[in-house]
Amino acid sequence: MNAEPGFAPNVLAAECPSRQVLKHLTSQWGVLVLLALQEGTLRFSALRRRVGGVSERMLAQTLQVLEGDGLIRRTAHQVVPPHVDYALTPLGQEAALRVAALTGWIEENLPAFLGTRT
């Protein structure tokens, strides 16, 4: 995604590629994966246990998309049996801090949110 001269990212513009990153980063599973990996490197099965309710298929898709955006690093170990680890990249660590602030705010204000529901 090379920026052309004079190109200014604008998430509000329909054609801006930042919208895809926003979509991946703020999806339910994307946020939860980033939060889980803040604690450190995890194997697929441990990550699935940590992110309650995610299916294998959805977790695999989410990891693939976040890896494609440069937020997650996938490391395949050539051992028997083979296994794969997932960790945040520096960009992913920064993103995780930002979504953690939002999710922390949501948890702090959950009683207010629930109080408005009828």
C-alpha positions in Angstrom: 0.0 0.0 0.0 2.3 2.7 -1.2 1.0 6.2 -0.8 1.1 8.4 -3.9 2.6 11.9 -3.6 0.0 14.2 -2.0 -2.0 11.2 -0.7 -3.4 12.0 2.8 -5.0 9.1 4.6 -8.6 9.8 5.6 -10.6 7.0 7.2 -13.8 8.9 6.4 -13.1 8.7 2.7 -14.7 5.6 1.2 -11.7 4.8 -1.0 -9.0 5.1 1.7 -7.3 1.8 2.5 -7.2 2.8 6.1 -10.8 1.6 6.3 -9.8 -2.0 5.8 -7.2 -1.7 8.6 -9.9 -0.1 10.8 -12.3 -2.9 10.0 -9.7 -5.6 10.9 -8.5 -3.9 14.0 -11.9 -3.1 15.5 -13.6 -6.3 14.7 -14.8 -8.2 17.8 -12.3 -11.0 17.3 -9.5 -8.6 16.2 -9.8 -6.6 19.4 -9.9 -9.7 21.6 -6.9 -11.3 19.9 -4.8 -8.2 20.3 -5.8 -8.0 24.0 -4.9 -11.7 24.6 -1.6 -11.4 22.9 -0.7 -8.4 25.0 0.2 -10.9 27.7 2.8 -12.5 25.5 3.3 -15.1 22.8 0.7 -17.8 22.6 0.1 -21.0 20.5 -3.1 -21.3 18.6 -4.8 -23.6 21.1 -3.9 -21.4 24.1 -5.1 -18.3 22.2 -8.4 -20.0 21.4 -8.9 -20.9 25.1 -8.0 -17.3 26.1 -10.5 -15.7 23.7 -13.7 -17.3 24.9 -16.3 -18.1 22.3 -14.2 -17.9 19.1 -14.3 -20.8 16.7 -11.2 -22.3 15.2 -12.2 -21.0 11.8 -12.8 -17.5 12.9 -9.6 -17.4 15.0 -7.6 -18.6 12.0 -9.2 -16.0 9.7 -8.6 -13.2 12.3 -5.0 -14.2 12.8 -4.4 -14.3 9.0 -5.9 -10.8 8.5 -4.0 -9.3 11.5 -0.8 -10.8 10.2 -1.5 -9.4 6.8 -1.9 -5.9 8.4 1.5 -6.3 10.2 0.0 -6.5 13.6 0.8 -10.1 14.4 3.9 -12.2 13.8 3.3 -15.9 13.1 6.3 -18.2 13.9 6.2 -21.9 12.7 8.5 -24.1 14.6 10.0 -27.1 12.7 9.7 -29.6 15.5 7.7 -32.8 16.0 4.9 -32.3 16.4 5.0 -28.9 14.6 3.5 -25.9 16.3 2.9 -22.2 15.6 3.3 -19.3 17.9 1.6 -15.9 17.6 2.9 -12.6 19.0 2.3 -8.9 18.5 4.6 -7.0 16.3 5.7 -3.5 17.5 2.8 -2.0 15.5 0.5 -4.6 17.1 1.7 -3.7 20.5 0.9 -0.1 19.9 -2.6 -1.0 18.5 -3.2 -3.3 21.5 -2.5 -0.5 24.0 -5.0 1.7 22.2 -7.8 -0.9 22.1 -7.0 -1.9 25.7 -7.7 1.8 26.7 -11.1 1.6 24.9 -12.0 -1.8 26.4 -10.9 -0.7 29.8 -13.2 2.4 29.5 -16.1 0.1 28.4 -15.6 -2.2 31.4 -15.4 0.8 33.8 -18.6 2.3 32.5 -20.5 -1.0 32.0 -23.0 -0.2 34.8 -23.9 3.0 33.0 -24.3 1.2 29.7 -26.5 -1.5 31.3 -28.5 1.1 33.2 -29.6 2.8 29.9 -31.1 -0.5 28.5 -34.8 -1.1 28.9 
